[in-house]
């Protein structure tokens, strides 16, 4: 997956926005004011940090060298995924969607309703 494809994917979700609170080199994708993806889209190798259920995150880290505890994030709830071609694009899309869904589920009811 390319940086362009990752940006397009993250922005394809209802209510998703891209912000740059850490400077122009780091894209933060949010929904309802909460982050669901973080990436330095110009960095090589391309990496994206995504929210994940803790048990699933542990399993993914054990099964894939490209998935590691979240860099500078809560390592229990975040994974940093290296997009080096070792993971199928479908899996990466599923991980991004899962992260988005987890964040949406935790939003207040009114914000969730506005996204439907």
FILUMTI-412894 format. One record per atom (N, C-alpha, C): residue number from 1; atom name; x, y, z. Coordinates in nm, 4 decimals, padded with zeros to 6 digits, always signed. Layout:
<recs>
(rec NUM; 'CA'; (X; Y; Z)),
...
</recs>
This chain:
<recs>
(rec 1; 'N'; (+00.0848; -00.1187; +00.0000)),
(rec 1; 'CA'; (+00.0000; +00.0000; +00.0000)),
(rec 1; 'C'; (+00.0885; +00.1240; +00.0000)),
(rec 2; 'N'; (+00.0521; +00.2186; -00.0812)),
(rec 2; 'CA'; (+00.1276; +00.3429; -00.0917)),
(rec 2; 'C'; (+00.0744; +00.4460; +00.0076)),
(rec 3; 'N'; (+00.1514; +00.5512; +00.0271)),
(rec 3; 'CA'; (+00.1079; +00.6599; +00.1149)),
(rec 3; 'C'; (-00.0195; +00.7240; +00.0612)),
(rec 4; 'N'; (-00.0258; +00.7402; -00.0682)),
(rec 4; 'CA'; (-00.1452; +00.7992; -00.1305)),
(rec 4; 'C'; (-00.2685; +00.7126; -00.1056)),
(rec 5; 'N'; (-00.2526; +00.5813; -00.1224)),
(rec 5; 'CA'; (-00.3639; +00.4882; -00.1002)),
(rec 5; 'C'; (-00.4049; +00.4863; +00.0473)),
(rec 6; 'N'; (-00.3075; +00.4949; +00.1370)),
(rec 6; 'CA'; (-00.3376; +00.4973; +00.2805)),
(rec 6; 'C'; (-00.4170; +00.6233; +00.3159)),
(rec 7; 'N'; (-00.3748; +00.7376; +00.2671)),
(rec 7; 'CA'; (-00.4472; +00.8631; +00.2931)),
(rec 7; 'C'; (-00.5900; +00.8533; +00.2391)),
(rec 8; 'N'; (-00.6033; +00.8057; +00.1172)),
(rec 8; 'CA'; (-00.7357; +00.7925; +00.0557)),
(rec 8; 'C'; (-00.8249; +00.6993; +00.1377)),
(rec 9; 'N'; (-00.7696; +00.5884; +00.1822)),
(rec 9; 'CA'; (-00.8445; +00.4930; +00.2647)),
(rec 9; 'C'; (-00.8907; +00.5586; +00.3947)),
(rec 10; 'N'; (-00.8002; +00.6227; +00.4650)),
(rec 10; 'CA'; (-00.8349; +00.6845; +00.5939)),
(rec 10; 'C'; (-00.9422; +00.7909; +00.5778)),
(rec 11; 'N'; (-00.9364; +00.8663; +00.4703)),
(rec 11; 'CA'; (-01.0336; +00.9733; +00.4485)),
(rec 11; 'C'; (-01.1653; +00.9233; +00.3882)),
(rec 12; 'N'; (-01.1706; +00.7948; +00.3525)),
(rec 12; 'CA'; (-01.2924; +00.7396; +00.2928)),
(rec 12; 'C'; (-01.4010; +00.7099; +00.3960)),
(rec 13; 'N'; (-01.3654; +00.7084; +00.5228)),
(rec 13; 'CA'; (-01.4628; +00.6774; +00.6272)),
(rec 13; 'C'; (-01.5455; +00.8011; +00.6613)),
(rec 14; 'N'; (-01.6702; +00.7774; +00.6918)),
(rec 14; 'CA'; (-01.7630; +00.8873; +00.7233)),
(rec 14; 'C'; (-01.7098; +00.9696; +00.8409)),
(rec 15; 'N'; (-01.6994; +01.1002; +00.8194)),
(rec 15; 'CA'; (-01.6575; +01.1918; +00.9243)),
(rec 15; 'C'; (-01.5076; +01.1991; +00.9481)),
(rec 16; 'N'; (-01.4291; +01.1257; +00.8701)),
(rec 16; 'CA'; (-01.2832; +01.1254; +00.8893)),
(rec 16; 'C'; (-01.2214; +01.2548; +00.8379)),
(rec 17; 'N'; (-01.1257; +01.3057; +00.9134)),
(rec 17; 'CA'; (-01.0511; +01.4251; +00.8752)),
(rec 17; 'C'; (-00.9026; +01.4004; +00.8975)),
(rec 18; 'N'; (-00.8212; +01.4757; +00.8258)),
(rec 18; 'CA'; (-00.6757; +01.4694; +00.8416)),
(rec 18; 'C'; (-00.6303; +01.5988; +00.9063)),
(rec 19; 'N'; (-00.5529; +01.5875; +01.0129)),
(rec 19; 'CA'; (-00.4979; +01.7035; +01.0819)),
(rec 19; 'C'; (-00.3475; +01.6852; +01.0993)),
(rec 20; 'N'; (-00.2795; +01.7937; +01.1356)),
(rec 20; 'CA'; (-00.1343; +01.7928; +01.1495)),
(rec 20; 'C'; (-00.0918; +01.8567; +01.2817)),
(rec 21; 'N'; (-00.1370; +01.8030; +01.3958)),
(rec 21; 'CA'; (-00.1047; +01.8648; +01.5242)),
(rec 21; 'C'; (+00.0426; +01.8526; +01.5630)),
(rec 22; 'N'; (+00.1147; +01.7611; +01.5004)),
(rec 22; 'CA'; (+00.2561; +01.7396; +01.5343)),
(rec 22; 'C'; (+00.3498; +01.7962; +01.4287)),
(rec 23; 'N'; (+00.2953; +01.8746; +01.3364)),
(rec 23; 'CA'; (+00.3751; +01.9320; +01.2291)),
(rec 23; 'C'; (+00.3333; +01.8744; +01.0957)),
(rec 24; 'N'; (+00.3816; +01.9356; +00.9870)),
(rec 24; 'CA'; (+00.3362; +01.8980; +00.8530)),
(rec 24; 'C'; (+00.3800; +01.7588; +00.8074)),
(rec 25; 'N'; (+00.4725; +01.6980; +00.8783)),
(rec 25; 'CA'; (+00.5232; +01.5669; +00.8361)),
(rec 25; 'C'; (+00.4447; +01.4498; +00.8935)),
(rec 26; 'N'; (+00.3524; +01.4751; +00.9850)),
(rec 26; 'CA'; (+00.2783; +01.3665; +01.0491)),
(rec 26; 'C'; (+00.1283; +01.3870; +01.0324)),
(rec 27; 'N'; (+00.0661; +01.2956; +00.9575)),
(rec 27; 'CA'; (-00.0785; +01.3002; +00.9364)),
(rec 27; 'C'; (-00.1485; +01.2267; +01.0497)),
(rec 28; 'N'; (-00.2473; +01.2932; +01.1078)),
(rec 28; 'CA'; (-00.3307; +01.2334; +01.2116)),
(rec 28; 'C'; (-00.4722; +01.2287; +01.1563)),
(rec 29; 'N'; (-00.5262; +01.1077; +01.1450)),
(rec 29; 'CA'; (-00.6610; +01.0897; +01.0936)),
(rec 29; 'C'; (-00.7542; +01.0709; +01.2119)),
(rec 30; 'N'; (-00.8604; +01.1538; +01.2144)),
(rec 30; 'CA'; (-00.9514; +01.1547; +01.3285)),
(rec 30; 'C'; (-01.0951; +01.1375; +01.2821)),
(rec 31; 'N'; (-01.1761; +01.0907; +01.3767)),
(rec 31; 'CA'; (-01.3204; +01.0885; +01.3609)),
(rec 31; 'C'; (-01.3793; +01.1345; +01.4932)),
(rec 32; 'N'; (-01.4720; +01.2270; +01.4873)),
(rec 32; 'CA'; (-01.5321; +01.2786; +01.6104)),
(rec 32; 'C'; (-01.4313; +01.3405; +01.7045)),
(rec 33; 'N'; (-01.3212; +01.3927; +01.6496)),
(rec 33; 'CA'; (-01.2176; +01.4554; +01.7308)),
(rec 33; 'C'; (-01.1180; +01.3584; +01.7930)),
(rec 34; 'N'; (-01.1308; +01.2297; +01.7637)),
(rec 34; 'CA'; (-01.0425; +01.1271; +01.8216)),
(rec 34; 'C'; (-00.9608; +01.0601; +01.7117)),
(rec 35; 'N'; (-00.8355; +01.0344; +01.7411)),
(rec 35; 'CA'; (-00.7440; +00.9745; +01.6450)),
(rec 35; 'C'; (-00.7736; +00.8265; +01.6223)),
(rec 36; 'N'; (-00.7732; +00.7840; +01.4943)),
(rec 36; 'CA'; (-00.7814; +00.6416; +01.4626)),
(rec 36; 'C'; (-00.6621; +00.5943; +01.3794)),
(rec 37; 'N'; (-00.5835; +00.6869; +01.3246)),
(rec 37; 'CA'; (-00.4636; +00.6492; +01.2493)),
(rec 37; 'C'; (-00.3637; +00.7646; +01.2545)),
(rec 38; 'N'; (-00.2356; +00.7278; +01.2557)),
(rec 38; 'CA'; (-00.1258; +00.8235; +01.2636)),
(rec 38; 'C'; (-00.0163; +00.7741; +01.1710)),
(rec 39; 'N'; (+00.0313; +00.8625; +01.0808)),
(rec 39; 'CA'; (+00.1340; +00.8189; +00.9869)),
(rec 39; 'C'; (+00.2188; +00.9357; +00.9393)),
(rec 40; 'N'; (+00.3468; +00.9093; +00.9270)),
(rec 40; 'CA'; (+00.4371; +00.9993; +00.8567)),
(rec 40; 'C'; (+00.4362; +00.9542; +00.7116)),
(rec 41; 'N'; (+00.3457; +01.0078; +00.6324)),
(rec 41; 'CA'; (+00.3217; +00.9565; +00.4978)),
(rec 41; 'C'; (+00.4422; +00.9691; +00.4045)),
(rec 42; 'N'; (+00.5355; +01.0560; +00.4369)),
(rec 42; 'CA'; (+00.6541; +01.0734; +00.3525)),
(rec 42; 'C'; (+00.7717; +00.9880; +00.3994)),
(rec 43; 'N'; (+00.7588; +00.9250; +00.5137)),
(rec 43; 'CA'; (+00.8698; +00.8457; +00.5688)),
(rec 43; 'C'; (+00.8819; +00.7113; +00.4983)),
(rec 44; 'N'; (+01.0011; +00.6602; +00.4974)),
(rec 44; 'CA'; (+01.0273; +00.5275; +00.4417)),
(rec 44; 'C'; (+01.1047; +00.4464; +00.5435)),
(rec 45; 'N'; (+01.0634; +00.3271; +00.5801)),
(rec 45; 'CA'; (+00.9437; +00.2633; +00.5261)),
(rec 45; 'C'; (+00.8176; +00.3303; +00.5793)),
(rec 46; 'N'; (+00.7118; +00.3203; +00.5000)),
(rec 46; 'CA'; (+00.5836; +00.3753; +00.5386)),
(rec 46; 'C'; (+00.5283; +00.2964; +00.6569)),
(rec 47; 'N'; (+00.4837; +00.3678; +00.7596)),
(rec 47; 'CA'; (+00.4246; +00.3049; +00.8773)),
(rec 47; 'C'; (+00.2960; +00.3778; +00.9127)),
(rec 48; 'N'; (+00.2034; +00.3047; +00.9752)),
(rec 48; 'CA'; (+00.0807; +00.3642; +01.0257)),
(rec 48; 'C'; (+00.0521; +00.3029; +01.1618)),
(rec 49; 'N'; (+00.0152; +00.3872; +01.2565)),
(rec 49; 'CA'; (-00.0242; +00.3404; +01.3891)),
(rec 49; 'C'; (-00.1760; +00.3368; +01.3947)),
(rec 50; 'N'; (-00.2272; +00.2235; +01.4442)),
(rec 50; 'CA'; (-00.3704; +00.1985; +01.4450)),
(rec 50; 'C'; (-00.4153; +00.1422; +01.5786)),
(rec 51; 'N'; (-00.5346; +00.1790; +01.6186)),
(rec 51; 'CA'; (-00.5933; +00.1261; +01.7413)),
(rec 51; 'C'; (-00.6356; -00.0184; +01.7166)),
(rec 52; 'N'; (-00.6273; -00.1018; +01.8219)),
(rec 52; 'CA'; (-00.6589; -00.2435; +01.8070)),
(rec 52; 'C'; (-00.7042; -00.3002; +01.9411)),
(rec 53; 'N'; (-00.7945; -00.3969; +01.9374)),
(rec 53; 'CA'; (-00.8319; -00.4686; +02.0599)),
(rec 53; 'C'; (-00.7052; -00.5301; +02.1187)),
(rec 54; 'N'; (-00.6822; -00.5194; +02.2488)),
(rec 54; 'CA'; (-00.5572; -00.5675; +02.3077)),
(rec 54; 'C'; (-00.5232; -00.7144; +02.2775)),
(rec 55; 'N'; (-00.6175; -00.8038; +02.2896)),
(rec 55; 'CA'; (-00.5872; -00.9457; +02.2646)),
(rec 55; 'C'; (-00.5534; -00.9710; +02.1185)),
(rec 56; 'N'; (-00.6277; -00.9089; +02.0294)),
(rec 56; 'CA'; (-00.5995; -00.9236; +01.8868)),
(rec 56; 'C'; (-00.4641; -00.8621; +01.8536)),
(rec 57; 'N'; (-00.4349; -00.7475; +01.9140)),
(rec 57; 'CA'; (-00.3062; -00.6830; +01.8907)),
(rec 57; 'C'; (-00.1897; -00.7733; +01.9266)),
(rec 58; 'N'; (-00.2009; -00.8406; +02.0396)),
(rec 58; 'CA'; (-00.0958; -00.9348; +02.0809)),
(rec 58; 'C'; (-00.0796; -01.0466; +01.9788)),
(rec 59; 'N'; (-00.1910; -01.1012; +01.9321)),
(rec 59; 'CA'; (-00.1861; -01.2097; +01.8339)),
(rec 59; 'C'; (-00.1230; -01.1625; +01.7028)),
(rec 60; 'N'; (-00.1614; -01.0447; +01.6589)),
(rec 60; 'CA'; (-00.1063; -00.9912; +01.5340)),
(rec 60; 'C'; (+00.0438; -00.9689; +01.5441)),
(rec 61; 'N'; (+00.0894; -00.9185; +01.6582)),
(rec 61; 'CA'; (+00.2333; -00.8947; +01.6769)),
(rec 61; 'C'; (+00.3125; -01.0245; +01.6731)),
(rec 62; 'N'; (+00.2561; -01.1291; +01.7289)),
(rec 62; 'CA'; (+00.3234; -01.2590; +01.7280)),
(rec 62; 'C'; (+00.3269; -01.3199; +01.5885)),
(rec 63; 'N'; (+00.2237; -01.2946; +01.5104)),
(rec 63; 'CA'; (+00.2117; -01.3580; +01.3796)),
(rec 63; 'C'; (+00.2809; -01.2820; +01.2664)),
(rec 64; 'N'; (+00.3058; -01.1516; +01.2843)),
(rec 64; 'CA'; (+00.3578; -01.0699; +01.1742)),
(rec 64; 'C'; (+00.4705; -00.9796; +01.2219)),
(rec 65; 'N'; (+00.5870; -00.9921; +01.1603)),
(rec 65; 'CA'; (+00.7012; -00.9077; +01.1951)),
(rec 65; 'C'; (+00.6747; -00.7594; +01.1664)),
(rec 66; 'N'; (+00.5830; -00.7306; +01.0746)),
(rec 66; 'CA'; (+00.5548; -00.5919; +01.0356)),
(rec 66; 'C'; (+00.4602; -00.5216; +01.1326)),
(rec 67; 'N'; (+00.4105; -00.5925; +01.2333)),
(rec 67; 'CA'; (+00.3192; -00.5331; +01.3307)),
(rec 67; 'C'; (+00.3869; -00.5319; +01.4671)),
(rec 68; 'N'; (+00.4016; -00.4125; +01.5231)),
(rec 68; 'CA'; (+00.4727; -00.3939; +01.6494)),
(rec 68; 'C'; (+00.3901; -00.3068; +01.7435)),
(rec 69; 'N'; (+00.4267; -00.3054; +01.8722)),
(rec 69; 'CA'; (+00.3554; -00.2165; +01.9652)),
(rec 69; 'C'; (+00.3604; -00.0725; +01.9160)),
(rec 70; 'N'; (+00.2555; +00.0019; +01.9434)),
(rec 70; 'CA'; (+00.2455; +00.1399; +01.8966)),
(rec 70; 'C'; (+00.3627; +00.2253; +01.9401)),
(rec 71; 'N'; (+00.4245; +00.2930; +01.8444)),
(rec 71; 'CA'; (+00.5399; +00.3786; +01.8702)),
(rec 71; 'C'; (+00.4906; +00.5085; +01.9331)),
(rec 72; 'N'; (+00.5369; +00.5376; +02.0535)),
(rec 72; 'CA'; (+00.4973; +00.6575; +02.1302)),
(rec 72; 'C'; (+00.3471; +00.6622; +02.1599)),
(rec 73; 'N'; (+00.2842; +00.5450; +02.1672)),
(rec 73; 'CA'; (+00.1415; +00.5353; +02.1970)),
(rec 73; 'C'; (+00.1214; +00.4275; +02.3029)),
(rec 74; 'N'; (+00.0004; +00.4175; +02.3557)),
(rec 74; 'CA'; (-00.0315; +00.3127; +02.4515)),
(rec 74; 'C'; (-00.0144; +00.1772; +02.3831)),
(rec 75; 'N'; (+00.0877; +00.1045; +02.4204)),
(rec 75; 'CA'; (+00.1236; -00.0188; +02.3525)),
(rec 75; 'C'; (+00.0208; -00.1301; +02.3702)),
(rec 76; 'N'; (-00.0665; -00.1153; +02.4666)),
(rec 76; 'CA'; (-00.1721; -00.2149; +02.4853)),
(rec 76; 'C'; (-00.2825; -00.1991; +02.3802)),
(rec 77; 'N'; (-00.3077; -00.0759; +02.3379)),
(rec 77; 'CA'; (-00.4201; -00.0487; +02.2496)),
(rec 77; 'C'; (-00.3815; -00.0054; +02.1082)),
(rec 78; 'N'; (-00.2532; +00.0151; +02.0838)),
(rec 78; 'CA'; (-00.2091; +00.0638; +01.9530)),
(rec 78; 'C'; (-00.0985; -00.0224; +01.8960)),
(rec 79; 'N'; (-00.1049; -00.0455; +01.7657)),
(rec 79; 'CA'; (+00.0002; -00.1147; +01.6915)),
(rec 79; 'C'; (+00.0562; -00.0205; +01.5860)),
(rec 80; 'N'; (+00.1845; -00.0317; +01.5606)),
(rec 80; 'CA'; (+00.2449; +00.0369; +01.4473)),
(rec 80; 'C'; (+00.2715; -00.0692; +01.3412)),
(rec 81; 'N'; (+00.2141; -00.0466; +01.2235)),
(rec 81; 'CA'; (+00.2209; -00.1417; +01.1133)),
(rec 81; 'C'; (+00.3158; -00.0865; +01.0070)),
(rec 82; 'N'; (+00.4179; -00.1634; +00.9737)),
(rec 82; 'CA'; (+00.5112; -00.1254; +00.8678)),
(rec 82; 'C'; (+00.4567; -00.1781; +00.7360)),
(rec 83; 'N'; (+00.4345; -00.0877; +00.6416)),
(rec 83; 'CA'; (+00.3767; -00.1244; +00.5123)),
(rec 83; 'C'; (+00.4892; -00.1521; +00.4137)),
(rec 84; 'N'; (+00.5521; -00.2661; +00.4343)),
(rec 84; 'CA'; (+00.6683; -00.3049; +00.3531)),
(rec 84; 'C'; (+00.6340; -00.4097; +00.2474)),
(rec 85; 'N'; (+00.5056; -00.4379; +00.2294)),
(rec 85; 'CA'; (+00.4635; -00.5369; +00.1310)),
(rec 85; 'C'; (+00.4461; -00.6764; +00.1883)),
(rec 86; 'N'; (+00.4839; -00.6964; +00.3135)),
(rec 86; 'CA'; (+00.4724; -00.8296; +00.3726)),
(rec 86; 'C'; (+00.3294; -00.8627; +00.4167)),
(rec 87; 'N'; (+00.2464; -00.7592; +00.4322)),
(rec 87; 'CA'; (+00.1060; -00.7804; +00.4679)),
(rec 87; 'C'; (+00.0196; -00.7524; +00.3453)),
(rec 88; 'N'; (-00.0814; -00.8343; +00.3217)),
(rec 88; 'CA'; (-00.1703; -00.8077; +00.2084)),
(rec 88; 'C'; (-00.2444; -00.6749; +00.2280)),
(rec 89; 'N'; (-00.2677; -00.6037; +00.1189)),
(rec 89; 'CA'; (-00.3400; -00.4770; +00.1273)),
(rec 89; 'C'; (-00.4762; -00.4948; +00.1930)),
(rec 90; 'N'; (-00.5430; -00.6070; +00.1675)),
(rec 90; 'CA'; (-00.6750; -00.6326; +00.2279)),
(rec 90; 'C'; (-00.6641; -00.6341; +00.3801)),
(rec 91; 'N'; (-00.5574; -00.6932; +00.4321)),
(rec 91; 'CA'; (-00.5375; -00.6981; +00.5772)),
(rec 91; 'C'; (-00.5156; -00.5572; +00.6317)),
(rec 92; 'N'; (-00.4353; -00.4784; +00.5625)),
(rec 92; 'CA'; (-00.4097; -00.3408; +00.6062)),
(rec 92; 'C'; (-00.5407; -00.2619; +00.6069)),
(rec 93; 'N'; (-00.6206; -00.2771; +00.5012)),
(rec 93; 'CA'; (-00.7504; -00.2089; +00.4971)),
(rec 93; 'C'; (-00.8384; -00.2515; +00.6145)),
(rec 94; 'N'; (-00.8391; -00.3809; +00.6457)),
(rec 94; 'CA'; (-00.9188; -00.4305; +00.7585)),
(rec 94; 'C'; (-00.8697; -00.3722; +00.8909)),
(rec 95; 'N'; (-00.7382; -00.3613; +00.9079)),
(rec 95; 'CA'; (-00.6831; -00.3048; +01.0314)),
(rec 95; 'C'; (-00.7201; -00.1576; +01.0469)),
(rec 96; 'N'; (-00.7158; -00.0829; +00.9367)),
(rec 96; 'CA'; (-00.7537; +00.0585; +00.9412)),
(rec 96; 'C'; (-00.9027; +00.0703; +00.9741)),
(rec 97; 'N'; (-00.9850; -00.0104; +00.9094)),
(rec 97; 'CA'; (-01.1291; -00.0068; +00.9353)),
(rec 97; 'C'; (-01.1610; -00.0452; +01.0793)),
(rec 98; 'N'; (-01.0929; -00.1463; +01.1310)),
(rec 98; 'CA'; (-01.1135; -00.1863; +01.2713)),
(rec 98; 'C'; (-01.0776; -00.0727; +01.3663)),
(rec 99; 'N'; (-00.9686; -00.0019; +01.3375)),
(rec 99; 'CA'; (-00.9272; +00.1098; +01.4212)),
(rec 99; 'C'; (-01.0349; +00.2188; +01.4199)),
(rec 100; 'N'; (-01.0815; +00.2521; +01.3020)),
(rec 100; 'CA'; (-01.1888; +00.3517; +01.2883)),
(rec 100; 'C'; (-01.3111; +00.3078; +01.3691)),
(rec 101; 'N'; (-01.3526; +00.1827; +01.3523)),
(rec 101; 'CA'; (-01.4716; +00.1316; +01.4215)),
(rec 101; 'C'; (-01.4558; +00.1372; +01.5734)),
(rec 102; 'N'; (-01.3377; +00.1028; +01.6242)),
(rec 102; 'CA'; (-01.3139; +00.1082; +01.7687)),
(rec 102; 'C'; (-01.3286; +00.2498; +01.8222)),
(rec 103; 'N'; (-01.2769; +00.3468; +01.7485)),
(rec 103; 'CA'; (-01.2852; +00.4854; +01.7919)),
(rec 103; 'C'; (-01.4304; +00.5330; +01.7863)),
(rec 104; 'N'; (-01.5003; +00.5004; +01.6792)),
(rec 104; 'CA'; (-01.6404; +00.5415; +01.6669)),
(rec 104; 'C'; (-01.7239; +00.4819; +01.7805)),
(rec 105; 'N'; (-01.7016; +00.3551; +01.8128)),
(rec 105; 'CA'; (-01.7765; +00.2894; +01.9199)),
(rec 105; 'C'; (-01.7596; +00.3594; +02.0544)),
(rec 106; 'N'; (-01.6450; +00.4231; +02.0750)),
(rec 106; 'CA'; (-01.6162; +00.4882; +02.2029)),
(rec 106; 'C'; (-01.6647; +00.6338; +02.2076)),
(rec 107; 'N'; (-01.7137; +00.6854; +02.0952)),
(rec 107; 'CA'; (-01.7630; +00.8229; +02.0926)),
(rec 107; 'C'; (-01.8957; +00.8333; +02.1677)),
(rec 108; 'N'; (-01.9282; +00.9520; +02.2173)),
(rec 108; 'CA'; (-02.0594; +00.9722; +02.2789)),
(rec 108; 'C'; (-02.1714; +00.9403; +02.1783)),
(rec 109; 'N'; (-02.2840; +00.8997; +02.2299)),
(rec 109; 'CA'; (-02.3961; +00.8555; +02.1471)),
(rec 109; 'C'; (-02.4335; +00.9581; +02.0392)),
(rec 110; 'N'; (-02.4374; +01.0847; +02.0738)),
(rec 110; 'CA'; (-02.4765; +01.1879; +01.9767)),
(rec 110; 'C'; (-02.3780; +01.1955; +01.8610)),
(rec 111; 'N'; (-02.2488; +01.1849; +01.8886)),
(rec 111; 'CA'; (-02.1488; +01.1875; +01.7814)),
(rec 111; 'C'; (-02.1590; +01.0628; +01.6945)),
(rec 112; 'N'; (-02.1825; +00.9469; +01.7579)),
(rec 112; 'CA'; (-02.2004; +00.8230; +01.6800)),
(rec 112; 'C'; (-02.3207; +00.8361; +01.5879)),
(rec 113; 'N'; (-02.4300; +00.8878; +01.6399)),
(rec 113; 'CA'; (-02.5523; +00.9022; +01.5612)),
(rec 113; 'C'; (-02.5297; +00.9951; +01.4421)),
(rec 114; 'N'; (-02.4526; +01.0993; +01.4613)),
(rec 114; 'CA'; (-02.4252; +01.1951; +01.3523)),
(rec 114; 'C'; (-02.3442; +01.1305; +01.2403)),
(rec 115; 'N'; (-02.2724; +01.0245; +01.2697)),
(rec 115; 'CA'; (-02.1907; +00.9575; +01.1675)),
(rec 115; 'C'; (-02.2700; +00.8557; +01.0866)),
(rec 116; 'N'; (-02.3919; +00.8241; +01.1304)),
(rec 116; 'CA'; (-02.4715; +00.7232; +01.0582)),
(rec 116; 'C'; (-02.5464; +00.7828; +00.9443)),
</recs>
